[in-house]
Amino acid sequence: MATPFLLSEQQLQQLAPQLQQYLSDQLGLEVGSFDARFLLDFLADKMGRDIYNKALQDAQTALAARMETLQAAIWELER
C-alpha cells in the first residue's frame, strides 16, 4: 500500500532545491529534483511522526507553564 505524501507540492517545490544545494555543498553529491523530492518524502514518512509528536510535547510543556503562571496570578487575586 502506498503512503500518502506528507509534504504538499508547494513544500516540495521549496525544499527540493534547498536539499539539492545542501547535499552539493556538504557532501559533494549532485542529485536531481526528482531524487530530492523522493528523499524528502522518505524522510517525512520516516521522521515526520516523531517530529510532530515532539512539537506537541513542547507545546504542551509551554502551555502547562503558562497555566501555572495564570493559576498563580489568580491565587494572588484571591488573597
All heavy atoms as a GROMACS GRO file, in nm:
protein
  631
    1MET      N    1   0.084  -0.117   0.000
    1MET     CA    2   0.000   0.000   0.000
    1MET      C    3   0.089   0.124   0.000
    1MET      O    4   0.180   0.136   0.081
    1MET     CB    5  -0.091  -0.001   0.122
    1MET     CG    6  -0.174   0.124   0.126
    1MET     SD    7  -0.270   0.173   0.267
    1MET     CE    8  -0.315   0.040   0.364
    2ALA      N    9   0.063   0.217  -0.087
    2ALA     CA   10   0.142   0.340  -0.094
    2ALA      C   11   0.098   0.435   0.016
    2ALA      O   12  -0.021   0.446   0.047
    2ALA     CB   13   0.123   0.406  -0.230
    3THR      N   14   0.195   0.501   0.075
    3THR     CA   15   0.163   0.600   0.177
    3THR      C   16   0.136   0.734   0.109
    3THR      O   17   0.200   0.768   0.010
    3THR     CB   18   0.279   0.617   0.278
    3THR    OG1   19   0.399   0.642   0.204
    3THR    CG2   20   0.295   0.497   0.365
    4PRO      N   21   0.038   0.810   0.161
    4PRO     CA   22   0.011   0.940   0.101
    4PRO      C   23   0.129   1.035   0.126
    4PRO      O   24   0.202   1.021   0.223
    4PRO     CB   25  -0.114   0.988   0.174
    4PRO     CG   26  -0.115   0.912   0.302
    4PRO     CD   27  -0.045   0.782   0.274
    5PHE      N   28   0.145   1.128   0.035
    5PHE     CA   29   0.253   1.224   0.051
    5PHE      C   30   0.225   1.313   0.171
    5PHE      O   31   0.114   1.362   0.189
    5PHE     CB   32   0.268   1.310  -0.075
    5PHE     CG   33   0.315   1.229  -0.193
    5PHE    CD1   34   0.230   1.204  -0.299
    5PHE    CD2   35   0.444   1.179  -0.197
    5PHE    CE1   36   0.274   1.130  -0.408
    5PHE    CE2   37   0.488   1.105  -0.306
    5PHE     CZ   38   0.403   1.080  -0.411
    6LEU      N   39   0.326   1.332   0.255
    6LEU     CA   40   0.311   1.414   0.374
    6LEU      C   41   0.341   1.560   0.346
    6LEU      O   42   0.296   1.648   0.418
    6LEU     CB   43   0.404   1.363   0.485
    6LEU     CG   44   0.375   1.222   0.535
    6LEU    CD1   45   0.480   1.178   0.634
    6LEU    CD2   46   0.237   1.213   0.595
    7LEU      N   47   0.416   1.586   0.241
    7LEU     CA   48   0.451   1.723   0.205
    7LEU      C   49   0.369   1.767   0.084
    7LEU      O   50   0.348   1.689  -0.009
    7LEU     CB   51   0.601   1.732   0.173
    7LEU     CG   52   0.695   1.697   0.288
    7LEU    CD1   53   0.838   1.689   0.239
    7LEU    CD2   54   0.683   1.797   0.401
    8SER      N   55   0.324   1.890   0.087
    8SER     CA   56   0.247   1.943  -0.026
    8SER      C   57   0.339   1.970  -0.144
    8SER      O   58   0.462   1.976  -0.130
    8SER     CB   59   0.176   2.072   0.016
    8SER     OG   60   0.271   2.176   0.032
    9GLU      N   61   0.279   1.989  -0.258
    9GLU     CA   62   0.356   2.021  -0.379
    9GLU      C   63   0.435   2.150  -0.359
    9GLU      O   64   0.552   2.159  -0.398
    9GLU     CB   65   0.262   2.034  -0.500
    9GLU     CG   66   0.333   2.064  -0.629
    9GLU     CD   67   0.430   1.957  -0.674
    9GLU    OE1   68   0.411   1.838  -0.639
    9GLU    OE2   69   0.527   1.991  -0.744
   10GLN      N   70   0.373   2.249  -0.296
   10GLN     CA   71   0.442   2.376  -0.270
   10GLN      C   72   0.562   2.356  -0.177
   10GLN      O   73   0.669   2.412  -0.199
   10GLN     CB   74   0.346   2.477  -0.209
   10GLN     CG   75   0.408   2.612  -0.184
   10GLN     CD   76   0.311   2.712  -0.124
   10GLN    OE1   77   0.198   2.677  -0.088
   10GLN    NE2   78   0.354   2.835  -0.111
   11GLN      N   79   0.546   2.275  -0.074
   11GLN     CA   80   0.657   2.246   0.017
   11GLN      C   81   0.770   2.176  -0.056
   11GLN      O   82   0.887   2.208  -0.037
   11GLN     CB   83   0.608   2.162   0.136
   11GLN     CG   84   0.520   2.237   0.231
   11GLN     CD   85   0.456   2.145   0.333
   11GLN    OE1   86   0.407   2.036   0.300
   11GLN    NE2   87   0.454   2.189   0.458
   12LEU      N   88   0.734   2.080  -0.141
   12LEU     CA   89   0.836   2.009  -0.218
   12LEU      C   90   0.909   2.104  -0.313
   12LEU      O   91   1.031   2.094  -0.328
   12LEU     CB   92   0.773   1.894  -0.296
   12LEU     CG   93   0.731   1.772  -0.213
   12LEU    CD1   94   0.652   1.674  -0.299
   12LEU    CD2   95   0.850   1.705  -0.150
   13GLN      N   96   0.837   2.195  -0.375
   13GLN     CA   97   0.899   2.291  -0.465
   13GLN      C   98   0.998   2.381  -0.392
   13GLN      O   99   1.099   2.422  -0.449
   13GLN     CB  100   0.793   2.377  -0.535
   13GLN     CG  101   0.717   2.303  -0.642
   13GLN     CD  102   0.608   2.389  -0.704
   13GLN    OE1  103   0.584   2.501  -0.663
   13GLN    NE2  104   0.541   2.334  -0.804
   14GLN      N  105   0.968   2.414  -0.268
   14GLN     CA  106   1.057   2.499  -0.189
   14GLN      C  107   1.175   2.420  -0.133
   14GLN      O  108   1.288   2.467  -0.134
   14GLN     CB  109   0.982   2.563  -0.072
   14GLN     CG  110   0.893   2.677  -0.110
   14GLN     CD  111   0.830   2.738   0.014
   14GLN    OE1  112   0.776   2.668   0.099
   14GLN    NE2  113   0.838   2.869   0.024
   15LEU      N  114   1.148   2.302  -0.082
   15LEU     CA  115   1.251   2.226  -0.011
   15LEU      C  116   1.347   2.150  -0.101
   15LEU      O  117   1.465   2.136  -0.067
   15LEU     CB  118   1.184   2.128   0.086
   15LEU     CG  119   1.111   2.190   0.204
   15LEU    CD1  120   1.032   2.083   0.281
   15LEU    CD2  121   1.209   2.260   0.297
   16ALA      N  122   1.300   2.101  -0.213
   16ALA     CA  123   1.386   2.020  -0.300
   16ALA      C  124   1.512   2.095  -0.343
   16ALA      O  125   1.622   2.040  -0.330
   16ALA     CB  126   1.308   1.969  -0.421
   17PRO      N  127   1.502   2.219  -0.392
   17PRO     CA  128   1.626   2.290  -0.429
   17PRO      C  129   1.718   2.315  -0.309
   17PRO      O  130   1.840   2.310  -0.322
   17PRO     CB  131   1.577   2.423  -0.487
   17PRO     CG  132   1.434   2.401  -0.522
   17PRO     CD  133   1.384   2.295  -0.428
   18GLN      N  134   1.659   2.339  -0.193
   18GLN     CA  135   1.740   2.359  -0.073
   18GLN      C  136   1.814   2.232  -0.037
   18GLN      O  137   1.932   2.235   0.001
   18GLN     CB  138   1.652   2.405   0.044
   18GLN     CG  139   1.592   2.542   0.025
   18GLN     CD  140   1.498   2.578   0.137
   18GLN    OE1  141   1.507   2.528   0.249
   18GLN    NE2  142   1.404   2.667   0.108
   19LEU      N  143   1.746   2.118  -0.048
   19LEU     CA  144   1.810   1.989  -0.021
   19LEU      C  145   1.919   1.962  -0.124
   19LEU      O  146   2.029   1.917  -0.087
   19LEU     CB  147   1.707   1.877  -0.020
   19LEU     CG  148   1.762   1.735   0.003
   19LEU    CD1  149   1.835   1.728   0.138
   19LEU    CD2  150   1.651   1.633  -0.004
   20GLN      N  151   1.892   1.990  -0.250
   20GLN     CA  152   1.992   1.971  -0.354
   20GLN      C  153   2.117   2.054  -0.323
   20GLN      O  154   2.230   2.005  -0.334
   20GLN     CB  155   1.936   2.011  -0.490
   20GLN     CG  156   1.836   1.914  -0.545
   20GLN     CD  157   1.773   1.967  -0.671
   20GLN    OE1  158   1.693   2.060  -0.669
   20GLN    NE2  159   1.809   1.907  -0.783
   21GLN      N  160   2.098   2.179  -0.284
   21GLN     CA  161   2.211   2.267  -0.253
   21GLN      C  162   2.288   2.216  -0.132
   21GLN      O  163   2.410   2.213  -0.131
   21GLN     CB  164   2.162   2.410  -0.228
   21GLN     CG  165   2.274   2.510  -0.214
   21GLN     CD  166   2.350   2.526  -0.345
   21GLN    OE1  167   2.291   2.547  -0.450
   21GLN    NE2  168   2.481   2.516  -0.338
   22TYR      N  169   2.215   2.173  -0.030
   22TYR     CA  170   2.279   2.120   0.091
   22TYR      C  171   2.364   1.997   0.059
   22TYR      O  172   2.479   1.987   0.101
   22TYR     CB  173   2.174   2.086   0.197
   22TYR     CG  174   2.234   2.026   0.321
   22TYR    CD1  175   2.289   2.106   0.420
   22TYR    CD2  176   2.239   1.887   0.339
   22TYR    CE1  177   2.346   2.051   0.534
   22TYR    CE2  178   2.296   1.832   0.452
   22TYR     CZ  179   2.349   1.914   0.549
   22TYR     OH  180   2.407   1.859   0.661
   23LEU      N  181   2.306   1.903  -0.014
   23LEU     CA  182   2.379   1.782  -0.049
   23LEU      C  183   2.503   1.813  -0.133
   23LEU      O  184   2.608   1.751  -0.116
   23LEU     CB  185   2.288   1.684  -0.123
   23LEU     CG  186   2.175   1.622  -0.040
   23LEU    CD1  187   2.081   1.541  -0.129
   23LEU    CD2  188   2.230   1.537   0.073
   24SER      N  189   2.490   1.910  -0.219
   24SER     CA  190   2.604   1.951  -0.302
   24SER      C  191   2.714   2.016  -0.217
   24SER      O  192   2.831   1.979  -0.227
   24SER     CB  193   2.558   2.047  -0.411
   24SER     OG  194   2.667   2.093  -0.486
   25ASP      N  195   2.673   2.110  -0.133
   25ASP     CA  196   2.770   2.184  -0.051
   25ASP      C  197   2.836   2.097   0.055
   25ASP      O  198   2.957   2.103   0.076
   25ASP     CB  199   2.703   2.303   0.018
   25ASP     CG  200   2.657   2.411  -0.078
   25ASP    OD1  201   2.700   2.407  -0.196
   25ASP    OD2  202   2.578   2.497  -0.036
   26GLN      N  203   2.756   2.018   0.124
   26GLN     CA  204   2.806   1.945   0.240
   26GLN      C  205   2.866   1.808   0.205
   26GLN      O  206   2.958   1.763   0.271
   26GLN     CB  207   2.694   1.926   0.343
   26GLN     CG  208   2.639   2.054   0.398
   26GLN     CD  209   2.743   2.136   0.472
   26GLN    OE1  210   2.822   2.084   0.550
   26GLN    NE2  211   2.745   2.266   0.446
   27LEU      N  212   2.809   1.744   0.105
   27LEU     CA  213   2.852   1.606   0.075
   27LEU      C  214   2.910   1.589  -0.065
   27LEU      O  215   2.953   1.480  -0.100
   27LEU     CB  216   2.733   1.510   0.093
   27LEU     CG  217   2.667   1.510   0.231
   27LEU    CD1  218   2.544   1.421   0.232
   27LEU    CD2  219   2.766   1.467   0.338
   28GLY      N  220   2.905   1.695  -0.143
   28GLY     CA  221   2.956   1.686  -0.279
   28GLY      C  222   2.870   1.596  -0.368
   28GLY      O  223   2.920   1.542  -0.466
   29LEU      N  224   2.744   1.580  -0.333
   29LEU     CA  225   2.653   1.496  -0.410
   29LEU      C  226   2.565   1.582  -0.499
   29LEU      O  227   2.506   1.679  -0.453
   29LEU     CB  228   2.562   1.415  -0.317
   29LEU     CG  229   2.628   1.310  -0.229
   29LEU    CD1  230   2.524   1.251  -0.134
   29LEU    CD2  231   2.691   1.202  -0.312
   30GLU      N  232   2.556   1.546  -0.623
   30GLU     CA  233   2.467   1.614  -0.716
   30GLU      C  234   2.344   1.524  -0.736
   30GLU      O  235   2.358   1.413  -0.784
   30GLU     CB  236   2.537   1.641  -0.848
   30GLU     CG  237   2.659   1.730  -0.838
   30GLU     CD  238   2.628   1.870  -0.788
   30GLU    OE1  239   2.518   1.923  -0.819
   30GLU    OE2  240   2.713   1.927  -0.716
   31VAL      N  241   2.229   1.572  -0.694
   31VAL     CA  242   2.106   1.496  -0.711
   31VAL      C  243   2.007   1.580  -0.791
   31VAL      O  244   2.005   1.702  -0.781
   31VAL     CB  245   2.043   1.452  -0.577
   31VAL    CG1  246   2.135   1.359  -0.501
   31VAL    CG2  247   2.007   1.571  -0.492
   32GLY      N  248   1.924   1.512  -0.866
   32GLY     CA  249   1.822   1.580  -0.944
   32GLY      C  250   1.701   1.615  -0.859
   32GLY      O  251   1.688   1.573  -0.744
   33SER      N  252   1.612   1.691  -0.919
   33SER     CA  253   1.491   1.735  -0.850
   33SER      C  254   1.405   1.616  -0.806
   33SER      O  255   1.354   1.612  -0.695
   33SER     CB  256   1.411   1.828  -0.940
   33SER     OG  257   1.294   1.869  -0.876
   34PHE      N  258   1.388   1.518  -0.894
   34PHE     CA  259   1.308   1.400  -0.860
   34PHE      C  260   1.367   1.327  -0.740
   34PHE      O  261   1.295   1.289  -0.648
   34PHE     CB  262   1.297   1.306  -0.980
   34PHE     CG  263   1.222   1.180  -0.949
   34PHE    CD1  264   1.084   1.178  -0.946
   34PHE    CD2  265   1.291   1.062  -0.921
   34PHE    CE1  266   1.014   1.061  -0.915
   34PHE    CE2  267   1.223   0.946  -0.891
   34PHE     CZ  268   1.084   0.945  -0.888
   35ASP      N  269   1.498   1.307  -0.741
   35ASP     CA  270   1.564   1.237  -0.631
   35ASP      C  271   1.551   1.316  -0.500
   35ASP      O  272   1.529   1.257  -0.394
   35ASP     CB  273   1.711   1.213  -0.663
   35ASP     CG  274   1.732   1.110  -0.773
   35ASP    OD1  275   1.642   1.025  -0.792
   35ASP    OD2  276   1.835   1.117  -0.840
   36ALA      N  277   1.563   1.447  -0.507
   36ALA     CA  278   1.550   1.530  -0.388
   36ALA      C  279   1.408   1.519  -0.332
   36ALA      O  280   1.389   1.506  -0.211
   36ALA     CB  281   1.585   1.675  -0.420
   37ARG      N  282   1.309   1.524  -0.420
   37ARG     CA  283   1.169   1.511  -0.376
   37ARG      C  284   1.145   1.373  -0.314
   37ARG      O  285   1.078   1.360  -0.212
   37ARG     CB  286   1.074   1.531  -0.492
   37ARG     CG  287   1.065   1.674  -0.537
   37ARG     CD  288   0.991   1.683  -0.671
   37ARG     NE  289   0.958   1.818  -0.701
   37ARG     CZ  290   0.834   1.867  -0.702
   37ARG    NH1  291   0.731   1.788  -0.679
   37ARG    NH2  292   0.811   1.993  -0.729
   38PHE      N  293   1.199   1.270  -0.378
   38PHE     CA  294   1.185   1.133  -0.327
   38PHE      C  295   1.247   1.122  -0.188
   38PHE      O  296   1.188   1.063  -0.097
   38PHE     CB  297   1.251   1.036  -0.425
   38PHE     CG  298   1.234   0.892  -0.388
   38PHE    CD1  299   1.116   0.825  -0.414
   38PHE    CD2  300   1.338   0.822  -0.327
   38PHE    CE1  301   1.100   0.691  -0.380
   38PHE    CE2  302   1.323   0.689  -0.292
   38PHE     CZ  303   1.204   0.624  -0.319
   39LEU      N  304   1.366   1.179  -0.170
   39LEU     CA  305   1.432   1.176  -0.040
   39LEU      C  306   1.352   1.253   0.065
   39LEU      O  307   1.338   1.208   0.178
   39LEU     CB  308   1.574   1.232  -0.051
   39LEU     CG  309   1.657   1.234   0.078
   39LEU    CD1  310   1.666   1.096   0.141
   39LEU    CD2  311   1.795   1.291   0.051
   40LEU      N  312   1.298   1.368   0.027
   40LEU     CA  313   1.216   1.446   0.120
   40LEU      C  314   1.093   1.368   0.164
   40LEU      O  315   1.058   1.366   0.283
   40LEU     CB  316   1.175   1.579   0.057
   40LEU     CG  317   1.284   1.684   0.048
   40LEU    CD1  318   1.241   1.798  -0.044
   40LEU    CD2  319   1.321   1.736   0.185
   41ASP      N  320   1.026   1.303   0.070
   41ASP     CA  321   0.909   1.221   0.106
   41ASP      C  322   0.948   1.106   0.198
   41ASP      O  323   0.877   1.075   0.293
   41ASP     CB  324   0.840   1.167  -0.020
   41ASP     CG  325   0.750   1.268  -0.085
   41ASP    OD1  326   0.694   1.354  -0.014
   41ASP    OD2  327   0.736   1.263  -0.208
   42PHE      N  328   1.061   1.043   0.169
   42PHE     CA  329   1.109   0.934   0.253
   42PHE      C  330   1.136   0.983   0.396
   42PHE      O  331   1.092   0.921   0.494
   42PHE     CB  332   1.237   0.873   0.194
   42PHE     CG  333   1.302   0.772   0.283
   42PHE    CD1  334   1.253   0.643   0.291
   42PHE    CD2  335   1.413   0.806   0.360
   42PHE    CE1  336   1.312   0.549   0.375
   42PHE    CE2  337   1.472   0.713   0.443
   42PHE     CZ  338   1.422   0.584   0.451
   43LEU      N  339   1.208   1.096   0.408
   43LEU     CA  340   1.239   1.149   0.540
   43LEU      C  341   1.113   1.191   0.615
   43LEU      O  342   1.101   1.166   0.736
   43LEU     CB  343   1.336   1.267   0.528
   43LEU     CG  344   1.476   1.232   0.479
   43LEU    CD1  345   1.557   1.358   0.454
   43LEU    CD2  346   1.546   1.140   0.577
   44ALA      N  347   1.020   1.254   0.544
   44ALA     CA  348   0.895   1.295   0.609
   44ALA      C  349   0.819   1.172   0.659
   44ALA      O  350   0.764   1.174   0.770
   44ALA     CB  351   0.809   1.374   0.511
   45ASP      N  352   0.818   1.066   0.580
   45ASP     CA  353   0.748   0.945   0.619
   45ASP      C  354   0.815   0.879   0.740
   45ASP      O  355   0.747   0.835   0.834
   45ASP     CB  356   0.745   0.846   0.502
   45ASP     CG  357   0.673   0.718   0.536
   45ASP    OD1  358   0.558   0.725   0.585
   45ASP    OD2  359   0.731   0.610   0.515
   46LYS      N  360   0.947   0.875   0.741
   46LYS     CA  361   1.019   0.806   0.848
   46LYS      C  362   1.033   0.889   0.975
   46LYS      O  363   1.034   0.834   1.085
   46LYS     CB  364   1.159   0.764   0.801
   46LYS     CG  365   1.157   0.664   0.688
   46LYS     CD  366   1.084   0.538   0.728
   46LYS     CE  367   1.077   0.439   0.613
   46LYS     NZ  368   0.990   0.327   0.641
   47MET      N  369   1.045   1.020   0.962
   47MET     CA  370   1.072   1.104   1.080
   47MET      C  371   0.957   1.199   1.116
   47MET      O  372   0.954   1.253   1.225
   47MET     CB  373   1.198   1.190   1.055
   47MET     CG  374   1.321   1.107   1.037
   47MET     SD  375   1.475   1.199   1.012
   47MET     CE  376   1.430   1.359   0.959
   48GLY      N  377   0.864   1.217   1.024
   48GLY     CA  378   0.757   1.315   1.044
   48GLY      C  379   0.678   1.296   1.172
   48GLY      O  380   0.653   1.391   1.246
   49ARG      N  381   0.639   1.172   1.201
   49ARG     CA  382   0.560   1.144   1.320
   49ARG      C  383   0.636   1.181   1.447
   49ARG      O  384   0.580   1.241   1.539
   49ARG     CB  385   0.520   0.997   1.323
   49ARG     CG  386   0.431   0.961   1.440
   49ARG     CD  387   0.388   0.816   1.437
   49ARG     NE  388   0.310   0.787   1.317
   49ARG     CZ  389   0.344   0.696   1.225
   49ARG    NH1  390   0.453   0.625   1.240
   49ARG    NH2  391   0.268   0.674   1.121
   50ASP      N  392   0.765   1.147   1.452
   50ASP     CA  393   0.845   1.178   1.570
   50ASP      C  394   0.862   1.329   1.589
   50ASP      O  395   0.855   1.380   1.701
   50ASP     CB  396   0.983   1.112   1.561
   50ASP     CG  397   0.974   0.959   1.568
   50ASP    OD1  398   0.881   0.909   1.635
   50ASP    OD2  399   1.060   0.893   1.508
   51ILE      N  400   0.885   1.399   1.479
   51ILE     CA  401   0.900   1.544   1.486
   51ILE      C  402   0.769   1.608   1.530
   51ILE      O  403   0.767   1.698   1.615
   51ILE     CB  404   0.947   1.600   1.350
   51ILE    CG1  405   1.090   1.552   1.321
   51ILE    CG2  406   0.940   1.752   1.347
   51ILE    CD1  407   1.138   1.578   1.180
   52TYR      N  408   0.659   1.563   1.474
   52TYR     CA  409   0.527   1.615   1.510
   52TYR      C  410   0.497   1.591   1.658
   52TYR      O  411   0.453   1.682   1.729
   52TYR     CB  412   0.422   1.546   1.423
   52TYR     CG  413   0.281   1.590   1.451
   52TYR    CD1  414   0.233   1.710   1.401
   52TYR    CD2  415   0.194   1.510   1.525
   52TYR    CE1  416   0.103   1.750   1.425
   52TYR    CE2  417   0.065   1.549   1.550
   52TYR     CZ  418   0.018   1.669   1.499
   52TYR     OH  419  -0.110   1.708   1.524
   53ASN      N  420   0.524   1.470   1.706
   53ASN     CA  421   0.499   1.439   1.846
   53ASN      C  422   0.586   1.522   1.939
   53ASN      O  423   0.541   1.565   2.046
   53ASN     CB  424   0.517   1.290   1.872
   53ASN     CG  425   0.405   1.208   1.813
   53ASN    OD1  426   0.296   1.257   1.788
   53ASN    ND2  427   0.430   1.081   1.788
   54LYS      N  428   0.710   1.546   1.901
   54LYS     CA  429   0.799   1.630   1.982
   54LYS      C  430   0.746   1.772   1.988
   54LYS      O  431   0.748   1.837   2.093
   54LYS     CB  432   0.941   1.627   1.924
   54LYS     CG  433   1.039   1.719   1.993
   54LYS     CD  434   1.065   1.679   2.136
   54LYS     CE  435   1.180   1.760   2.192
   54LYS     NZ  436   1.146   1.827   2.316
   55ALA      N  437   0.697   1.822   1.874
   55ALA     CA  438   0.640   1.957   1.872
   55ALA      C  439   0.518   1.965   1.962
   55ALA      O  440   0.499   2.064   2.035
   55ALA     CB  441   0.603   1.996   1.729
   56LEU      N  442   0.434   1.861   1.961
   56LEU     CA  443   0.318   1.859   2.051
   56LEU      C  444   0.361   1.856   2.198
   56LEU      O  445   0.300   1.925   2.282
   56LEU     CB  446   0.230   1.738   2.021
   56LEU     CG  447   0.150   1.743   1.892
   56LEU    CD1  448   0.072   1.613   1.874
   56LEU    CD2  449   0.056   1.862   1.890
   57GLN      N  450   0.463   1.779   2.230
   57GLN     CA  451   0.514   1.775   2.367
   57GLN      C  452   0.566   1.912   2.409
   57GLN      O  453   0.540   1.957   2.521
   57GLN     CB  454   0.625   1.672   2.382
   57GLN     CG  455   0.577   1.529   2.375
   57GLN     CD  456   0.694   1.430   2.371
   57GLN    OE1  457   0.810   1.467   2.355
   57GLN    NE2  458   0.662   1.302   2.383
   58ASP      N  459   0.639   1.978   2.320
   58ASP     CA  460   0.691   2.112   2.350
   58ASP      C  461   0.578   2.211   2.372
   58ASP      O  462   0.583   2.293   2.464
   58ASP     CB  463   0.783   2.161   2.238
   58ASP     CG  464   0.914   2.085   2.230
   58ASP    OD1  465   0.946   2.009   2.324
   58ASP    OD2  466   0.985   2.100   2.128
   59ALA      N  467   0.474   2.203   2.288
   59ALA     CA  468   0.359   2.292   2.303
   59ALA      C  469   0.287   2.265   2.435
   59ALA      O  470   0.246   2.358   2.504
   59ALA     CB  471   0.264   2.274   2.185
   60GLN      N  472   0.274   2.138   2.470
   60GLN     CA  473   0.207   2.101   2.595
   60GLN      C  474   0.287   2.152   2.715
   60GLN      O  475   0.229   2.204   2.811
   60GLN     CB  476   0.190   1.949   2.602
   60GLN     CG  477   0.104   1.903   2.716
   60GLN     CD  478   0.079   1.753   2.710
   60GLN    OE1  479   0.159   1.678   2.655
   60GLN    NE2  480  -0.031   1.710   2.768
   61THR      N  481   0.418   2.142   2.710
   61THR     CA  482   0.504   2.192   2.818
   61THR      C  483   0.491   2.343   2.831
   61THR      O  484   0.477   2.396   2.943
   61THR     CB  485   0.651   2.154   2.792
   61THR    OG1  486   0.659   2.010   2.789
   61THR    CG2  487   0.742   2.206   2.899
   62ALA      N  488   0.493   2.413   2.718
   62ALA     CA  489   0.480   2.559   2.720
   62ALA      C  490   0.343   2.600   2.773
   62ALA      O  491   0.331   2.694   2.853
   62ALA     CB  492   0.502   2.616   2.580
   63LEU      N  493   0.239   2.529   2.731
   63LEU     CA  494   0.104   2.560   2.778
   63LEU      C  495   0.090   2.533   2.927
   63LEU      O  496   0.029   2.612   3.000
   63LEU     CB  497   0.002   2.477   2.699
   63LEU     CG  498  -0.144   2.502   2.730
   63LEU    CD1  499  -0.181   2.648   2.708
   63LEU    CD2  500  -0.232   2.412   2.645
   64ALA      N  501   0.149   2.425   2.975
   64ALA     CA  502   0.143   2.394   3.118
   64ALA      C  503   0.212   2.502   3.200
   64ALA      O  504   0.162   2.542   3.306
   64ALA     CB  505   0.207   2.258   3.145
   65ALA      N  506   0.326   2.552   3.152
   65ALA     CA  507   0.397   2.659   3.223
   65ALA      C  508   0.311   2.786   3.226
   65ALA      O  509   0.305   2.854   3.330
   65ALA     CB  510   0.530   2.686   3.156
   66ARG      N  511   0.245   2.816   3.114
   66ARG     CA  512   0.158   2.934   3.110
   66ARG      C  513   0.041   2.918   3.206
   66ARG      O  514   0.000   3.014   3.271
   66ARG     CB  515   0.105   2.955   2.969
   66ARG     CG  516   0.208   3.008   2.876
   66ARG     CD  517   0.236   3.149   2.907
   66ARG     NE  518   0.232   3.228   2.786
   66ARG     CZ  519   0.257   3.354   2.784
   66ARG    NH1  520   0.283   3.417   2.895
   66ARG    NH2  521   0.254   3.420   2.673
   67MET      N  522  -0.013   2.798   3.212
   67MET     CA  523  -0.127   2.773   3.302
   67MET      C  524  -0.085   2.788   3.448
   67MET      O  525  -0.162   2.841   3.529
   67MET     CB  526  -0.184   2.633   3.276
   67MET     CG  527  -0.254   2.619   3.142
   67MET     SD  528  -0.390   2.734   3.119
   67MET     CE  529  -0.506   2.674   3.240
   68GLU      N  530   0.035   2.745   3.481
   68GLU     CA  531   0.085   2.763   3.618
   68GLU      C  532   0.097   2.912   3.651
   68GLU      O  533   0.060   2.954   3.761
   68GLU     CB  534   0.220   2.694   3.635
   68GLU     CG  535   0.211   2.544   3.645
   68GLU     CD  536   0.348   2.480   3.662
   68GLU    OE1  537   0.440   2.546   3.713
   68GLU    OE2  538   0.361   2.362   3.625
   69THR      N  539   0.147   2.989   3.557
   69THR     CA  540   0.160   3.133   3.577
   69THR      C  541   0.022   3.196   3.595
   69THR      O  542   0.003   3.280   3.684
   69THR     CB  543   0.232   3.198   3.458
   69THR    OG1  544   0.361   3.137   3.444
   69THR    CG2  545   0.247   3.346   3.475
   70LEU      N  546  -0.072   3.155   3.513
   70LEU     CA  547  -0.208   3.207   3.523
   70LEU      C  548  -0.271   3.168   3.656
   70LEU      O  549  -0.336   3.250   3.722
   70LEU     CB  550  -0.291   3.155   3.406
   70LEU     CG  551  -0.432   3.208   3.392
   70LEU    CD1  552  -0.434   3.360   3.385
   70LEU    CD2  553  -0.497   3.148   3.269
   71GLN      N  554  -0.250   3.044   3.697
   71GLN     CA  555  -0.306   2.998   3.824
   71GLN      C  556  -0.247   3.077   3.940
   71GLN      O  557  -0.319   3.116   4.033
   71GLN     CB  558  -0.279   2.848   3.843
   71GLN     CG  559  -0.346   2.789   3.965
   71GLN     CD  560  -0.497   2.795   3.957
   71GLN    OE1  561  -0.556   2.766   3.854
   71GLN    NE2  562  -0.562   2.833   4.065
   72ALA      N  563  -0.117   3.104   3.936
   72ALA     CA  564  -0.053   3.183   4.041
   72ALA      C  565  -0.111   3.324   4.046
   72ALA      O  566  -0.134   3.380   4.154
   72ALA     CB  567   0.097   3.188   4.019
   73ALA      N  568  -0.137   3.382   3.930
   73ALA     CA  569  -0.195   3.516   3.924
   73ALA      C  570  -0.337   3.516   3.984
   73ALA      O  571  -0.375   3.610   4.055
   73ALA     CB  572  -0.197   3.566   3.780
   74ILE      N  573  -0.412   3.412   3.957
   74ILE     CA  574  -0.548   3.401   4.013
   74ILE      C  575  -0.541   3.387   4.164
   74ILE      O  576  -0.617   3.450   4.238
   74ILE     CB  577  -0.625   3.286   3.949
   74ILE    CG1  578  -0.654   3.319   3.802
   74ILE    CG2  579  -0.752   3.253   4.026
   74ILE    CD1  580  -0.709   3.204   3.722
   75TRP      N  581  -0.448   3.306   4.214
   75TRP     CA  582  -0.434   3.290   4.359
   75TRP      C  583  -0.396   3.422   4.424
   75TRP      O  584  -0.441   3.453   4.534
   75TRP     CB  585  -0.328   3.185   4.392
   75TRP     CG  586  -0.375   3.044   4.368
   75TRP    CD1  587  -0.503   2.998   4.368
   75TRP    CD2  588  -0.293   2.931   4.343
   75TRP    NE1  589  -0.507   2.864   4.343
   75TRP    CE2  590  -0.377   2.818   4.328
   75TRP    CE3  591  -0.156   2.912   4.332
   75TRP    CZ2  592  -0.330   2.691   4.302
   75TRP    CZ3  593  -0.110   2.784   4.306
   75TRP    CH2  594  -0.196   2.676   4.292
   76GLU      N  595  -0.313   3.500   4.357
   76GLU     CA  596  -0.275   3.633   4.410
   76GLU      C  597  -0.398   3.721   4.422
   76GLU      O  598  -0.412   3.796   4.518
   76GLU     CB  599  -0.173   3.701   4.319
   76GLU     CG  600  -0.029   3.676   4.352
   76GLU     CD  601   0.012   3.709   4.494
   76GLU    OE1  602  -0.014   3.823   4.542
   76GLU    OE2  603   0.067   3.621   4.560
   77LEU      N  604  -0.486   3.717   4.326
   77LEU     CA  605  -0.608   3.798   4.329
   77LEU      C  606  -0.704   3.754   4.438
   77LEU      O  607  -0.778   3.836   4.493
   77LEU     CB  608  -0.678   3.793   4.193
   77LEU     CG  609  -0.607   3.860   4.076
   77LEU    CD1  610  -0.681   3.831   3.946
   77LEU    CD2  611  -0.594   4.010   4.100
   78GLU      N  612  -0.700   3.626   4.472
   78GLU     CA  613  -0.791   3.574   4.574
   78GLU      C  614  -0.749   3.617   4.714
   78GLU      O  615  -0.830   3.618   4.805
   78GLU     CB  616  -0.796   3.422   4.566
   78GLU     CG  617  -0.872   3.372   4.445
   78GLU     CD  618  -0.874   3.220   4.438
   78GLU    OE1  619  -0.797   3.154   4.509
   78GLU    OE2  620  -0.954   3.168   4.358
   79ARG      N  621  -0.626   3.652   4.734
   79ARG     CA  622  -0.578   3.686   4.870
   79ARG      C  623  -0.629   3.815   4.916
   79ARG      O  624  -0.674   3.906   4.893
   79ARG     CB  625  -0.427   3.688   4.872
   79ARG     CG  626  -0.373   3.550   4.854
   79ARG     CD  627  -0.226   3.551   4.856
   79ARG     NE  628  -0.184   3.415   4.823
   79ARG     CZ  629  -0.062   3.375   4.824
   79ARG    NH1  630   0.035   3.456   4.853
   79ARG    NH2  631  -0.031   3.252   4.795
   0.00000   0.00000   0.00000
